[in-house]
Amino acid sequence: MPNPLDIDLYNLVSRHQIHEHNTSYCKMSNGRQCRFGYPKPPAERTQFQDDICEYERTVADEKVNNYNPYLLSLFRCNMDIQYNKGPRAAYYLAKYITKFDEVVDASIEKLEVGGRFKYSTSVSSSEHFKARSVGSIEAVYNVCGYVKHSNSRNVIILSMNPPDMDRRMLRYDILELDEDDDNIFNISRLGKKSFIIQIV
């Protein structure tokens, strides 16, 4: 735990970084161990045991989740900051990149009285139908402006219809053409290629 004199950090750790046991999250019940290993044993110093890092902690820190004080002060939310090395680092990265996003459970039930239907969900119906949930990876890409999709080759869709049956599109500048101009269609990709070949 941080120094109580640092009121803001102490309150942030107390609010966001203290692990609380429950049966649905850490599965601790009826004598079963917490799957995250809380309470953590005290340690005099931070050191690696094989690929697993043991962090320096006192008895007062036995239920404190790992955090970075600067990141915690900035984001003011729960976090789990860990050292990783060796194969465990690759496993940890792959685990979070492929982690399932949160889902919203919704159900429509018919009421006994009046035969009406009720929509039941953890969020309002308008939020559920109008909003789009994104995962943590996509959210980071959106916030940072990273490109999510790219390729090294362009894809061109060619029409394989015979010339007299090919679909054609009107030129975008058709309103600017002379009334007697019959060149009113865009040249297809195949037409452009044959036009270049004829010039050469």
N, C-alpha and C positions, 0 to 999 in steps of 0.2 A: 504494500500500500504506500502511496506517496505521503509526503509530509503533510499533516493536517493543516499546517500554516499556509500551504498552497491550496487555498479554498476551492478554486475553480477545478483544478486537476483532481483533487480529492473527491469532489462531488461527482465528477465525470466517471471516475473509476468506480465509485460506489454505485452509480446508477447503471452503467453500461457493462462493466467488466467483471462483475461478481457472478460466478456460476451458481445457478439454482437448480437443484435436482427436481426432475419430474418424470413420470412414467412414460410419457410419449416421446420425450426428447433424448434424454440420456439413459432411459430404460432402467433407472435405479428403483427397485421395489422388491419387497419381500426378501431382503438379504442379498439381492443381486448387486454386483459392482457397477458403478457409473462407467459407461463405455468411453468416457473421455478421461477417466483416471482421477477424477476429483473426489476427495481433497488430495492435492498434490503434496508429496513429502517435502519437508524442508531440505535445502541444499546450501552448502557454504559458498559455492561458486558455480558459475555456468560452465558446463563441459559437455562434450559429446561422449555418449556410450554407444559404440558402433555408429550407426547413422542417426541415432535419436539424440536430440539435445535436451539436457537437463538444465533448468534455469535456476539461478540463485534466487532463493526465497526463504522467508522466515515463516513461522507458524501463522502469522497474520496474513500471509499471502497464499495460504493453501487453497483458497477458492477464487483467486484472482486470475482471470484469463490474460494471456500475454498481450501487451499493447506497446505502442510507441507513443510517448507523451506528446510529441509534436503533432502526429497524425490524429491522435485522439482529441487534442485541443482544436484542430482544424475541422474535422468531420463530425465530432461529437456524436459518435454512434459506436455500437459494439464492433470489435475487431479481434482478430486472432493472428498476431504477428509471430512467425516462427522462423528459426534458422533451419535450413535444409541443405543437405549435401549428399553426394553419391546417388545411387539409384532411387533413394527416397525423394530426392528433389524432383526427378522426372515424374515419379508416381504422383507427387503432390500437385504438380502443375497440370498433369493430365486429368487428375481427379476433379479439379475445379473448372477446367475448360469444358469438360463434358458433363458437369453437374446439371441435374434436371432443374428447370426453373420452377418457381412456385406455381401452383394451379389453383383455380377457383372452382369449388364444387357448387353446382347449381342444380336445382330440381324444381319441377313444376308439379304441384299437387292439386288434386280436385277436392274442394271443400265439400263437406257433407251437406251444409245448409246452402240452398240456392244453386248448387251445381257450378259455382264459380271456380276459377283457377287461381292459385296463389304461386307467385314466383319467390323462391327461397334461396338466398345466397349470402355470403359474407359481405358483399358490397351491393350497392343499389343496382337495380336493373339498368338504369341509364349509364352508370359507370361501366357495368359489365359489357354492354352491347356497343357503347361508343368508344371505349378506351381500347388500347392495344398494349398488352403486357410484353415487355422485352426482358431478356435475360441479362445477367451482369456483364457478360462479354460484349453483347451488342450495345448495351448502355454506354460502356466505356468507349467503344468505337464511335458512337454518335456524339458523345460529349467532346472527345478529342479530335473529331473530324477525320478519323482514319477511313481509308477506302475498304469497304467490306467485300466487294466483288471486283475482280479484274481478270483479264486473260491476256495471253501473249499473242493471240491471233484473232483477227476479225472474222466474223461469220457473215457471209452474204447468201441470202436466199434467192435462188434463181428460178424464174418461171420456166417450166419445161413444156409449156403449151406450144403448138405450132404458131408461126407468125400471124396467121390470119385469125387465130383464136386466142391470142394473148390478151390479157387484161391490160388496159391502158388507163393512165391517170391524166387528167387535165393539167395543163401547166398552171403554176401558181400565179403567173403574170398574164393570164388569158384576157383579163379586162383591158390590158394595155396594148393588145394586138390590133392590127387593122381588121376591119370587118371582113375583108376578102382573104385574110390569111388563113390557110387551111392547116398550118403547122400548129395545132392546138394541143397536142399530147406530149407528155414528157417522154424522153427517149429511155427505153428500158436499159438495164445493165448490159444485156446481150447486144442491144442495138448500139450502145456506146462502144463496146469492144469491136463490133464489125465496122463501125464508122472509123475508128482509129486504124484498123487494119487496112481499110480502103485507102486512107490518106497515105499510110506508109508505103 
